[in-house]
């Protein structure tokens, strides 16, 4: 469905260049859910927004890379061409529904607009489909709520509206940028159930951006772990959780609380600070925080290499000699 090759994105600021994304490559198969995880500032959102040129340019600049979708390079498209893709063939659920929805337009208008733009539906046809979509994502009394404004919906309901808008034109790919971050746990569970059901019914491919490893474990087929603007590990979800190979991935997993047994020790944390993105690292970006750092790690940044079928890792440390128990 989507093939991304060596995306490099920078921000030109008053304090100098910020090297936010430093050569990201991945692919997305039909019907697959790819989880993208990493701490704040790792480049998750910037990578995905670069694909559809949703970043303000300037200060953002896509320096290099390709993103092939239906045999066309999204990076080389002009904005008029991208308008036909955004919201049509590729849906995007943004992180904060309150700032993503227009506060002065009704929810019904915002739902109907992409259908009239991309699908050429009449006003009545778009209205009927909008009601169906609100029903689909679990908003009661959908018909009467079309005339309501975003502030008249709760946070969970606004996020459901954002999902409905993203699904309005039956996209082939859905990018969800931490769509449950600002919601309480019960609403998060409801949103995840909706996404699972819609994925099964509609068969779309999904990229799910999050920092919540628990969420990824329950919904993803494959996981890409990002750090400092790089993908440092990529593997099927079961393999990543059972045999993580990069020290950063191991660190992330060790911070998760264990439900079974009696808790006798404090939760672990990853010591140190995220890298300064004002400089391109000529060493492993995780080296200052890594307990397995060597001289080679400090002198050369490892490439993402295949260690076994379907498992990639960017690390000089010989993980094969270590056993990790989750």
LINLIN-V713664 format. One record per residue. RES is the residue in one letter. SS is DSSP state (@ for helix, = for strand, . for the rest). PHI is phi in radians with two decimals (NA if undefined). D_FIRST is the distance of its C-alpha to the first C-alpha in Angstrom with 2 decimals. Layout:
BEGIN
RES|SS|PHI|D_FIRST, RES|SS|PHI|D_FIRST
END
This chain:
BEGIN
X|.|NA|0.00, X|=|-2.54|3.80, X|=|-2.24|6.95, X|=|-1.87|10.19, X|=|-2.28|13.48, X|=|0.93|16.97, X|=|-1.30|16.98, X|=|-2.17|20.69, X|=|-2.24|22.07, X|=|-2.21|25.80, X|=|-2.10|28.21, X|=|-1.63|31.51, X|=|-2.05|34.13, X|.|-1.13|37.93, X|.|-1.62|37.97, X|=|1.94|35.87, X|=|-1.31|32.25, X|=|-1.94|30.01, X|=|-1.57|27.42, X|=|-1.33|24.88, X|=|-2.28|21.73, X|=|-2.18|22.58, X|=|1.76|19.81, X|=|-1.60|16.74, X|=|-2.34|13.97, X|=|-2.87|11.19, X|=|-2.28|7.69, X|=|-2.31|5.67, X|.|-1.54|5.34, X|.|-1.07|5.49, X|.|1.32|8.70, X|.|-1.53|9.29, X|=|-1.97|11.58, X|=|-1.74|11.95, X|=|-1.57|15.47, X|=|-2.06|16.66, X|=|-2.12|20.47, X|.|2.68|23.44, X|.|-1.27|26.61, X|.|-1.02|27.08, X|.|1.53|26.70, X|.|-1.41|24.31, X|.|1.81|21.74, X|@|-1.08|19.14, X|@|-1.17|19.32, X|@|-1.08|20.00, X|@|-1.04|16.86, X|@|-1.25|14.59, X|@|-1.25|17.04, X|@|-1.12|17.00, X|@|-1.05|13.41, X|.|-1.90|14.77, X|.|0.91|18.31, X|.|-1.59|19.81, X|.|-1.53|22.43, X|.|-1.20|25.89, X|.|-2.14|26.38, X|.|-1.20|29.05, X|.|-1.48|29.52, X|=|-1.27|25.88, X|=|-2.59|24.80, X|=|-1.54|21.51, X|=|-1.40|23.20, X|=|-2.76|20.56, X|=|2.14|16.92, X|=|-2.31|13.73, X|=|-2.42|10.40, X|=|-1.53|8.27, X|=|-2.36|6.22, X|.|0.93|7.05, X|.|1.10|9.41, X|=|-2.17|11.13, X|=|-1.59|12.26, X|@|-1.07|12.54, X|@|-1.16|15.50, X|@|-1.49|17.43, X|.|-1.27|17.25, X|.|-1.44|20.48, X|@|-1.15|20.90, X|@|-1.15|21.48, X|@|-1.19|18.13, X|@|-1.16|16.45, X|@|-1.03|18.54, X|@|-1.34|16.70, X|@|-1.59|13.34, X|=|-1.06|15.03, X|.|1.33|15.94, X|.|-1.70|14.58, X|.|-1.56|10.83, X|=|-2.21|10.52, X|=|-1.62|13.44, X|=|-2.37|15.49, X|=|-1.77|18.28, X|.|-1.48|20.86, X|.|-1.19|23.26, X|.|-2.04|26.47, X|@|-1.17|26.61, X|@|-1.23|30.14, X|@|-1.54|29.34, X|@|-1.54|26.03, X|.|-1.50|27.77, X|.|-1.32|30.35, X|.|-1.21|33.72, X|.|-1.79|35.55, X|.|-2.01|33.23, X|=|-1.17|33.14, X|@|-1.06|30.21, X|@|-1.07|30.23, X|@|-1.08|29.98, X|@|-1.21|27.06, X|@|-1.33|25.22, X|@|-1.38|26.17, X|@|-0.97|25.56, X|@|-1.11|21.73, X|@|-1.22|22.11, X|@|-1.28|24.84, X|@|-1.28|23.07, X|@|-1.61|19.63, X|.|-1.79|20.66, X|.|1.21|24.23, X|.|-1.33|25.88, X|.|-1.27|29.60, X|@|-1.04|31.11, X|@|-1.19|32.15, X|@|-1.09|28.84, X|@|-1.14|27.04, X|@|-1.12|29.81, X|@|-1.10|29.49, X|@|-1.24|25.75, X|@|-1.07|26.44, X|@|-1.11|29.02, X|@|-1.06|26.67, X|@|-1.16|24.09, X|@|-1.13|26.93, X|@|-1.08|28.16, X|@|-1.07|24.77, X|.|-1.61|24.68, X|.|1.51|28.34, X|.|-1.68|30.42, X|.|-1.22|33.80, X|.|0.89|35.62, X|@|-0.97|32.47, X|@|-1.07|34.32, X|@|-1.31|37.04, X|@|-1.56|34.74, X|.|-1.08|32.98, X|.|-1.52|35.98, X|.|-1.42|35.90, X|=|-1.73|34.96, X|@|-0.93|32.77, X|@|-1.18|35.96, X|@|-1.54|37.01, X|.|-1.94|34.18, X|.|-1.27|34.15, X|@|-1.02|31.56, X|@|-1.13|29.76, X|@|-1.17|29.93, X|@|-1.11|28.60, X|@|-1.16|25.55, X|@|-1.13|25.06, X|@|-1.09|25.43, X|@|-1.07|22.72, X|@|-1.13|20.33, X|@|-1.05|21.54, X|@|-1.11|20.98, X|@|-1.12|17.37, X|@|-1.63|16.86, X|.|-0.98|19.14, X|.|-1.87|16.81, X|.|0.91|14.53, X|.|-1.16|11.41, X|.|-1.47|7.91, X|=|-2.28|7.62, X|=|-2.11|11.07, X|=|-1.87|12.64, X|=|-1.97|16.06, X|=|-1.68|18.56, X|.|0.78|21.36, X|.|-1.25|21.90, X|.|-1.97|24.76, X|.|-1.05|26.65, X|.|-1.57|29.50, X|.|-1.83|30.01, X|.|-1.29|32.56, X|@|-1.07|31.71, X|@|-1.17|32.24, X|@|-1.21|30.05, X|@|-0.97|27.30, X|@|-1.07|27.49, X|@|-1.14|27.31, X|@|-1.11|24.20, X|@|-1.11|22.44, X|@|-1.10|23.61, X|@|-1.10|22.24, X|@|-1.10|18.71, X|@|-1.04|18.91, X|@|-1.18|20.27, X|@|-1.17|17.85, X|@|-1.09|14.82, X|@|-1.17|16.75, X|@|-1.33|17.80, X|@|-1.74|14.75, X|.|1.20|12.00, X|.|-1.44|9.65, X|=|-1.55|7.60, X|=|-2.29|10.18, X|=|-1.90|11.39, X|=|-1.95|15.15, X|=|-1.60|17.53, X|=|-2.82|21.02, X|.|-1.94|24.17, X|.|-1.71|25.06, X|@|-1.17|24.55, X|@|-1.16|25.98, X|@|-1.10|23.28, X|@|-1.05|20.51, X|@|-1.04|22.47, X|@|-1.56|22.42, X|@|-2.22|18.84, X|.|-1.51|16.39, X|.|-1.61|14.97, X|=|-2.48|14.74, X|=|-2.26|16.57, X|=|-1.99|16.74, X|=|-1.75|20.33, X|=|-1.94|21.19, X|=|-2.67|24.69, X|.|1.04|26.23, X|.|1.47|23.06, X|=|-2.16|21.78, X|=|-1.50|19.64, X|=|-1.78|22.52, X|=|-2.76|21.05, X|=|-2.60|17.85, X|=|-2.89|18.08, X|=|-1.00|17.53, X|@|-1.03|19.45, X|@|-1.14|22.47, X|@|-1.20|22.92, X|@|-1.13|22.76, X|@|-1.34|25.33, X|@|-1.51|27.57, X|.|-2.38|27.61, X|.|-1.15|26.58, X|.|-1.94|27.42, X|.|-1.46|27.42, X|@|-0.98|30.61, X|@|-1.19|28.81, X|@|-1.07|26.64, X|@|-1.07|29.91, X|@|-1.11|31.63, X|@|-1.06|29.15, X|@|-1.19|29.45, X|@|-1.27|33.22, X|.|-1.44|33.51, X|.|-1.32|32.40, X|.|-1.23|35.43, X|.|-1.64|36.18, X|.|-1.44|37.08, X|.|-1.53|39.12, X|.|1.38|42.56, X|.|-1.65|44.88, X|.|-1.40|43.78, X|.|-1.98|46.29, X|.|-2.22|44.61, X|.|-1.20|42.98, X|.|-1.10|39.20, X|.|-1.34|38.09, X|.|-2.42|36.67, X|.|-1.65|35.20, X|.|-1.24|38.05, X|.|1.65|37.82, X|.|-2.10|35.83, X|.|-1.02|32.31, X|.|-1.22|32.30, X|.|-1.39|33.58, X|.|-1.45|30.65, X|.|-1.39|33.18, X|.|-2.30|33.20, X|.|-1.31|30.62, X|.|-1.22|31.42, X|.|-1.76|32.85, X|.|-2.34|33.00, X|.|-1.09|30.84, X|.|-1.11|30.24, X|.|-1.60|31.16, X|@|-0.93|34.32, X|@|-1.11|36.81, X|@|-1.94|35.89, X|.|-1.56|35.30, X|.|-1.41|38.03, X|.|-1.93|37.11, X|.|-1.12|37.26, X|.|-2.25|38.85, X|@|-1.09|40.08, X|@|-1.13|37.00, X|@|-1.07|34.76, X|@|-1.46|36.93, X|@|-1.94|36.82, X|.|-2.61|33.26, X|.|-1.48|29.78, X|.|-1.24|27.89, X|.|-1.50|24.50, X|.|-1.31|21.65, X|=|-2.11|22.45, X|=|-1.33|21.53, X|=|-1.71|24.52, X|=|-2.77|23.56, X|.|-0.89|20.58, X|.|1.31|17.64, X|=|-2.11|20.01, X|=|-2.09|20.19, X|=|-2.59|23.05, X|.|-1.94|24.73, X|.|-2.82|28.38, X|.|-1.45|31.59, X|.|-1.16|33.22, X|.|-1.37|33.59, X|@|-1.21|31.93, X|@|-1.13|32.69, X|@|-1.53|36.33, X|.|-1.93|35.75, X|.|-1.94|35.28, X|.|-2.14|33.67, X|.|-1.90|34.47, X|.|-1.46|32.49
END
